[in-house]
Amino acid sequence: MRQRKHRAQSGLFLIEGIHHVGAAIEAGWPIEAILYAPDRLVSEYGRGLLARAASCTRVEAVSAPLMKSLAEKENPQGILAIARQKHIGLEEASSLPCSLALLSPQDPGNVGTILRTLDAVGADGLFLLEGGVDVYHPTCVRASMGAIFWKPVVHATFAEFATWARRGHVQLVGTSAHAPVNYRSFTPRLPWALVMGSEQKGLSPEQIGACDVNLALPMRGHVRSLNLAVAAGVLLYHFASAGESDERATPRSPVRN
């Protein structure tokens, strides 16, 4: 399950560490089994997780050396879960008024961090378009800090996503270094989806053209780009604060574009 092909064949993935396993249990995520090393899992919270999980899944004790060989971290916390993947289609994504779409992201750490940020700002879900990172990669699961168990991740092609957005009157907000609109001057209209390209290529001209508006982040120094997760965080927090300011000023119904 460290390898993508085996995760795809089995439909399973690994969750490592007390916090992450606890988040999965709290979210009611389907878990096939939990392995723990009694010598390492000594915290009251960790023991409580085992007691909660024992009524609904298989819980097995393993030796500390075996746990160390299974775990990816150098100093494992003594607990690891084998969980079932979820696959969500566009037909199940009708209630995502605030979302982010990524085009073929390549870094699992970025995707996990973006999921964590989505949860922090109160956005509703993530679209992964045209393939890219496996959201169940161990690095992605860890970087999400449990958000992967709460926020839906929808897989689709860009064409399918654009059709879904038009049907639901979702405002597509693209990003480009050459976009004419500074992000600070823009307030999104509900429902909206922020669309961002991959780390290397960004959005194609066709994808930029499919968006209702395109935003740029000003670059004042010598660097030419930001890390994808950092750029997503800046924009998502701006969108969240702009929406809060608008709600405080005048309560309104969602505006369709």
C-alpha positions as CSV (number, residue, x, y, z in Angstrom):
1,M,0.0,0.0,0.0
2,R,3.0,2.3,-0.2
3,Q,2.8,1.9,-4.0
4,R,0.0,3.5,-6.0
5,K,-0.7,0.4,-8.1
6,H,-1.3,-1.8,-5.1
7,R,-3.5,0.9,-3.5
8,A,-5.5,1.0,-6.7
9,Q,-5.8,-2.8,-6.9
10,S,-6.8,-3.3,-3.3
11,G,-8.9,-0.1,-2.8
12,L,-7.1,0.4,0.5
13,F,-4.6,2.9,2.0
14,L,-2.6,3.4,5.1
15,I,-3.2,5.9,7.9
16,E,-0.3,6.3,10.3
17,G,-0.1,8.1,13.6
18,I,-2.4,8.8,16.6
19,H,-3.8,12.1,15.3
20,H,-4.6,10.8,11.8
21,V,-6.1,7.5,12.9
22,G,-8.2,9.4,15.5
23,A,-9.4,11.8,12.8
24,A,-10.5,8.9,10.6
25,I,-12.4,7.2,13.5
26,E,-14.1,10.5,14.5
27,A,-15.2,11.1,10.9
28,G,-16.6,7.6,10.7
29,W,-14.3,6.6,7.8
30,P,-14.5,2.9,6.8
31,I,-11.5,1.2,8.4
32,E,-10.6,-2.4,7.7
33,A,-8.1,-3.0,10.5
34,I,-6.0,-1.2,13.1
35,L,-2.6,-2.5,14.1
36,Y,-0.9,-1.2,17.3
37,A,2.3,-1.9,19.2
38,P,1.5,-2.1,23.0
39,D,5.0,-1.0,23.9
40,R,4.8,2.2,21.9
41,L,1.1,3.1,22.2
42,V,1.1,4.2,25.8
43,S,-1.0,7.5,25.7
44,E,-4.5,7.5,27.2
45,Y,-5.8,9.0,24.0
46,G,-4.3,6.2,21.9
47,R,-5.7,3.5,24.2
48,G,-9.1,5.2,24.0
49,L,-9.0,5.0,20.2
50,L,-8.5,1.3,20.3
51,A,-11.4,0.9,22.7
52,R,-13.7,2.9,20.4
53,A,-12.5,1.1,17.2
54,A,-12.8,-2.4,18.7
55,S,-16.6,-2.5,18.4
56,C,-16.6,-1.9,14.7
57,T,-13.3,-3.1,13.2
58,R,-10.5,-5.5,13.7
59,V,-7.8,-4.5,16.2
60,E,-4.6,-6.4,16.4
61,A,-1.5,-6.1,18.5
62,V,1.9,-6.4,16.8
63,S,5.5,-6.2,18.1
64,A,7.4,-3.0,18.2
65,P,9.9,-4.2,15.6
66,L,7.1,-5.2,13.2
67,M,5.4,-1.8,13.7
68,K,8.7,-0.1,12.9
69,S,9.0,-2.0,9.7
70,L,5.5,-1.2,8.7
71,A,5.6,2.5,9.6
72,E,7.1,5.1,7.3
73,K,8.1,7.5,10.0
74,E,11.4,6.9,11.9
75,N,9.8,7.0,15.3
76,P,6.3,5.5,14.9
77,Q,3.7,6.3,17.5
78,G,2.6,2.7,17.6
79,I,-0.7,2.8,15.7
80,L,-1.5,2.3,12.0
81,A,-4.9,1.8,10.3
82,I,-5.7,0.1,7.0
83,A,-8.7,2.0,5.5
84,R,-10.9,1.8,2.5
85,Q,-10.8,4.4,-0.2
86,K,-13.8,6.5,-1.2
87,H,-14.4,7.5,-4.8
88,I,-16.8,10.4,-5.3
89,G,-18.2,11.4,-8.7
90,L,-19.6,14.7,-10.0
91,E,-23.1,13.5,-9.4
92,E,-22.4,13.6,-5.7
93,A,-20.8,17.1,-5.8
94,S,-24.0,19.2,-6.1
95,S,-23.7,20.8,-2.7
96,L,-20.2,22.3,-2.9
97,P,-20.8,26.0,-2.9
98,C,-17.1,26.8,-2.2
99,S,-14.5,24.5,-3.7
100,L,-11.1,24.3,-5.3
101,A,-10.1,22.5,-8.5
102,L,-6.5,21.4,-9.2
103,L,-5.3,20.4,-12.7
104,S,-3.0,17.4,-12.6
105,P,-1.1,18.3,-9.3
106,Q,2.2,16.4,-8.9
107,D,3.2,16.9,-5.3
108,P,1.2,14.9,-2.7
109,G,2.4,17.2,0.1
110,N,0.8,20.2,-1.7
111,V,-2.5,18.4,-2.2
112,G,-2.6,17.3,1.5
113,T,-1.7,20.9,2.6
114,I,-4.4,22.3,0.4
115,L,-7.0,20.0,1.9
116,R,-5.9,21.2,5.3
117,T,-6.3,24.8,4.2
118,L,-9.8,24.1,2.7
119,D,-10.9,22.7,6.0
120,A,-9.4,25.7,7.9
121,V,-11.2,28.3,5.8
122,G,-14.5,26.4,5.8
123,A,-14.6,25.6,2.1
124,D,-16.5,22.5,1.0
125,G,-14.4,20.2,-1.2
126,L,-11.6,19.6,-3.7
127,F,-11.7,18.6,-7.4
128,L,-8.7,16.7,-8.8
129,L,-8.9,17.1,-12.6
130,E,-7.0,15.2,-15.3
131,G,-5.3,12.8,-12.9
132,G,-2.1,13.7,-11.1
133,V,-1.4,12.9,-7.4
134,D,-3.1,9.9,-5.7
135,V,-4.9,11.6,-2.8
136,Y,-4.3,8.4,-0.8
137,H,-0.6,8.7,-1.1
138,P,0.8,8.5,2.5
139,T,2.4,11.9,2.3
140,C,-0.9,13.4,1.1
141,V,-2.8,11.7,4.0
142,R,-0.3,13.0,6.6
143,A,-0.1,16.5,5.2
144,S,-3.9,16.9,5.3
145,M,-3.8,16.5,9.1
146,G,-7.1,14.7,9.0
147,A,-8.9,17.0,6.6
148,I,-9.0,14.2,4.0
149,F,-11.5,12.4,6.2
150,W,-13.9,15.4,6.3
151,K,-13.6,17.1,2.8
152,P,-14.9,15.3,-0.3
153,V,-12.3,14.8,-3.1
154,V,-14.0,14.5,-6.6
155,H,-12.1,13.2,-9.6
156,A,-13.1,14.3,-13.1
157,T,-11.8,15.6,-16.4
158,F,-11.7,19.3,-17.0
159,A,-14.4,19.1,-19.6
160,E,-16.7,17.2,-17.2
161,F,-15.9,19.7,-14.5
162,A,-16.6,22.7,-16.7
163,T,-20.0,21.1,-17.8
164,W,-20.8,20.5,-14.1
165,A,-20.0,24.1,-13.3
166,R,-22.1,25.6,-16.1
167,R,-25.1,23.4,-15.1
168,G,-24.9,24.5,-11.5
169,H,-24.1,28.2,-12.3
170,V,-20.8,27.9,-10.5
171,Q,-18.5,30.8,-11.0
172,L,-15.1,29.5,-12.2
173,V,-12.2,31.6,-10.9
174,G,-9.0,30.8,-12.7
175,T,-5.4,31.8,-11.8
176,S,-2.6,33.0,-14.0
177,A,0.6,35.0,-13.6
178,H,-0.6,37.1,-16.6
179,A,-4.2,37.5,-15.5
180,P,-5.6,41.1,-15.7
181,V,-7.3,41.1,-12.3
182,N,-5.4,41.5,-9.0
183,Y,-6.9,39.0,-6.5
184,R,-7.3,41.8,-3.8
185,S,-9.9,43.6,-5.9
186,F,-12.0,40.5,-6.4
187,T,-14.9,39.1,-4.4
188,P,-16.3,35.7,-5.6
189,R,-20.0,35.0,-6.1
190,L,-21.6,31.9,-4.6
191,P,-21.3,29.2,-5.7
192,W,-17.7,29.4,-6.8
193,A,-14.7,27.2,-7.6
194,L,-11.1,28.3,-7.6
195,V,-9.2,26.7,-10.5
196,M,-5.5,26.2,-10.3
197,G,-3.0,24.5,-12.6
198,S,-0.2,22.1,-11.8
199,E,3.1,23.1,-10.2
200,Q,4.9,23.0,-13.5
201,K,2.5,24.1,-16.2
202,G,-0.3,26.1,-14.7
203,L,-3.6,26.4,-16.6
204,S,-3.7,26.1,-20.4
205,P,-5.0,28.9,-22.5
206,E,-8.2,26.8,-23.2
207,Q,-8.7,26.3,-19.4
208,I,-8.1,30.0,-18.7
209,G,-10.7,30.8,-21.4
210,A,-13.2,28.5,-19.7
211,C,-13.1,30.4,-16.5
212,D,-15.4,33.4,-15.8
213,V,-12.6,35.5,-14.3
214,N,-8.9,35.0,-13.9
215,L,-6.8,36.4,-11.0
216,A,-3.1,37.1,-10.5
217,L,-1.0,37.2,-7.4
218,P,1.4,40.2,-7.6
219,M,5.1,39.2,-7.5
220,R,7.2,42.1,-6.1
221,G,10.5,40.4,-5.7
222,H,12.8,38.3,-7.9
223,V,10.9,35.0,-7.8
224,R,8.5,34.3,-10.6
225,S,6.0,31.9,-8.9
226,L,4.7,30.7,-5.6
227,N,4.4,27.2,-4.2
228,L,1.0,25.8,-5.3
229,A,-0.2,25.2,-1.7
230,V,0.9,28.7,-0.6
231,A,-0.8,30.4,-3.5
232,A,-4.0,28.4,-2.8
233,G,-3.8,29.4,0.9
234,V,-3.5,33.1,0.0
235,L,-6.5,33.0,-2.3
236,L,-8.7,30.8,-0.1
237,Y,-8.2,33.1,2.9
238,H,-8.9,36.1,0.7
239,F,-12.1,34.6,-0.6
240,A,-13.2,33.6,2.9
241,S,-12.5,37.1,4.4
242,A,-14.2,38.8,1.4
243,G,-17.2,36.6,1.8
244,E,-17.4,37.4,5.6
245,S,-17.1,41.2,4.9
246,D,-19.8,41.0,2.3
247,E,-22.1,39.1,4.7
248,R,-21.5,41.6,7.5
249,A,-22.3,44.5,5.2
250,T,-25.4,43.1,3.5
251,P,-27.0,39.7,4.1
252,R,-27.7,38.3,0.6
253,S,-28.7,35.2,-1.3
254,P,-26.1,33.4,-3.4
255,V,-25.6,35.4,-6.7
256,R,-25.5,33.3,-9.8
257,N,-23.1,34.3,-12.6
